[in-house]
Amino acid sequence: MRIKYIIALCCFIGLLPVAMQAEDINKVDAQNRKQGKWVKNYPGGKVAYEAFFVDDKPVGKLTRYHQNGKVLANQQYIEGTDSCFVELFLEDGKKAAEGGYVKEKKSGIWKYFGSNGEVVLTESYKYGLQNGTSTRYYANGEVLEKSSWNMGVQQGVYSRYFENGSLSFEMVYTNGAPNGLVRHYYPNGSLRMEGAYKDGLREGKWITYSEEGKQQSTVTHTKGIADNEDEMLKKETEWLNSLESKKGTISEPDESSVRIR
């Protein structure tokens, strides 16, 4: 998927040492520190990156290239710091992502872009870990989902939306697992299902409703196991079949353009 490639690209850029090839065309001082302009090539001869160094640290703009000659990344460094701002590009030249690094770890707000230049995902990082709000978007700019993170662990309210902006479902995460009440809705806003989680497992009564608000079934769960599994599966199948019959009238997210967790 496109977003998986982008994430891998981010990791590559953040961790790749700058001195990755032969040093016979680059200047070093008596302490073997890189100084001045460096240009490195791929084995086939095409430029891999070009940068300017002061005392072994890149200063100003460092540009990396794909092997087809297109820009892979523009990295803007500030002299005297361990920080840089990065723009990442795919081999076709389209912008894939942008964000910052501090000491080779993701930091601050990162944005990821779809094939038409639209923002499909924003994430917040601290010391290389997700920290803060993460938001995914439909191609039309409407919010697809929102989640909250605390140093790499999902915490707090998680919400998912239909493309028309109405709430699809909402739940709360504690230490990376769903806990507490969860409610699912139909695209018209009426309640579809309600129940509760405990430590990531369904617990207690889960009730389903028709779009008209009529109660359809009640299934009791104990540590994630339903006491009448057949009834639950039947209702879930009916729900999926109803979505199938409405294809074309209810827009679904393009999972090829967003990050899958």
Secondary structure, DSSP 8 states (H G I E B T S, - for coil): -HHHHHHHHHHHHHH--S--S--TTS-B-TT--B-EEEEEE-TTSSEEEEEEEETTEE-EEEEEE-TTSSEEEEEEE-TTSSEEEEEEE-TTS-EEEEEEEETTEEEEEEEEE-TTS-EEEEEEEETTEE-EEEEEE-TTS-EEEEEEEETTEE-EEEEEE-TTS-EEEEEEEETTEEEEEEEEE-TTS-EEEEEEEETTEEEEEEEEE-TTS-EEEEEEEETTEETTHHHHHHHHHHHHHHHHHTBTTB----GGGS---
